[in-house]
Amino acid sequence: MAAIATSSIDTSTTAVLRHPPSQPPSHRRPEERRSQLLRQYTSLLRTAPLMVLFQHNNLQSVEWTAIRRELNQALRKADEQQVAEGRNLPPIASRIKLQIVQTGIFEVALRIVECFRPNGQTARLSGAVDPPKQSSAEIPDDTASLTHDLSRVVHDSIMNHKGKHELSTLLTGPLAIISFPHVSPEHLKASLSILSPKTTKFSAPTRKANPGYHDITVQEGLQKLMFLAARVDGEVFDIDGTKWIGSIEGGMDGLRVQLIAALQSMGSGIASALEGASKSLYLTLESRRSVLEAEEKDTPEKGEL
Amino acid sequence: MTIPVQTITSFRTAFSPFSPLARPCRIFLSLLQNPRTTPLSSASHVDIKVIQLPRNSTQLPEMTIEFRGGKQLQLEVGKRKMKIGDVIEEVSRVGRIIERDQSLKG
């Protein structure tokens, strides 16, 4: 695909690619930490359909370790419970991460994921030149057609969208995010019962069941974590919405079963409503007929008498 | 400008995180709540109570700060459209007076 000038070919007439194909030009230098974080956050936003946002206020590393320990324990229990119920869901406890995010960079990543659309632009190089052939073909400057997360095109298009997303008012101050690879209400409930039991009213483990949870390190750390909101499949949910999602019984399968049951009952309801008119008419006529027959029986008997 | 956190004894606030007016409340919370002020046994313990309002609540964010010596400062952050700088200025002003009084007393 790339035509790279080699010493054996006359360089004046060979097409030259100005950058290696694996490293397209970016608006910001890709080796900087902020660029790497931006790519990590865009990846996170695209691959984690469920994420919960918290404000973290000066937690110590010991407290973070302790909280993550308790969280992992609770999530593994949720996994085991799913297996015990016999549901064929992959265990996701190891893929659920509680991490601190750089709020400013995260806000930019959110804008990229939610607002930017390439409009059919492709980043393919046009007119690929076969290296051994000499030609005067120039590989055009493809910077304008590149639409990767760090490209100039993306930067220019999302530059003016600051603060326009639903979530942008929440993206201030110190932020921590717990991300789930699938939307799993059981795991959400398990994690919220550990991280914010008071606000979500999901009961925390008791002292007998889990004495490690009531350790002073964990408790002081949790006091400094504040639940903000949840982002589920691109939608923003506040505390009440998150409580509802966490309380869905049986997970997504259970929700589908409930939906099917609701649709079926709705169908039968319509059918009975439509039938109802004719049914009531039939019943009225039947009762009238039985009354008339009874009268006929009476009158001939009276006549005979 | 630094806030004299050791003069603050209590911090109560009510806000909805979805409101842009609540930004100073959240930032002030992150300034006050740290490993020195959280433990009950600490000398500079601050009693922090946060009420999170629902998303579509029309109630404006506000905060109440109590200082050592009984002084109370109520800031209507939403009504006065205060920024974090204004909040810090007001709290620091009161706090520094108290700090000076206490250092003079002995």
Boltz contact constraints between the chains, C-beta under 6 A:
constraints:
  - contact:
      token1: [A, 57]
      token2: [B, 30]
      max_distance: 6.0
  - contact:
      token1: [A, 57]
      token2: [B, 33]
      max_distance: 6.0
  - contact:
      token1: [A, 58]
      token2: [B, 34]
      max_distance: 6.0
  - contact:
      token1: [A, 60]
      token2: [B, 35]
      max_distance: 6.0
  - contact:
      token1: [A, 169]
      token2: [B, 18]
      max_distance: 6.0
  - contact:
      token1: [A, 169]
      token2: [B, 20]
      max_distance: 6.0
  - contact:
      token1: [A, 170]
      token2: [B, 17]
      max_distance: 6.0
  - contact:
      token1: [A, 172]
      token2: [B, 23]
      max_distance: 6.0
  - contact:
      token1: [A, 173]
      token2: [B, 26]
      max_distance: 6.0
  - contact:
      token1: [A, 173]
      token2: [B, 27]
      max_distance: 6.0
  - contact:
      token1: [A, 173]
      token2: [B, 30]
      max_distance: 6.0
  - contact:
      token1: [A, 174]
      token2: [B, 30]
      max_distance: 6.0
  - contact:
      token1: [A, 220]
      token2: [B, 38]
      max_distance: 6.0
  - contact:
      token1: [A, 223]
      token2: [B, 38]
      max_distance: 6.0
  - contact:
      token1: [A, 224]
      token2: [B, 33]
      max_distance: 6.0
  - contact:
      token1: [A, 228]
      token2: [B, 17]
      max_distance: 6.0
  - contact:
      token1: [A, 238]
      token2: [B, 55]
      max_distance: 6.0
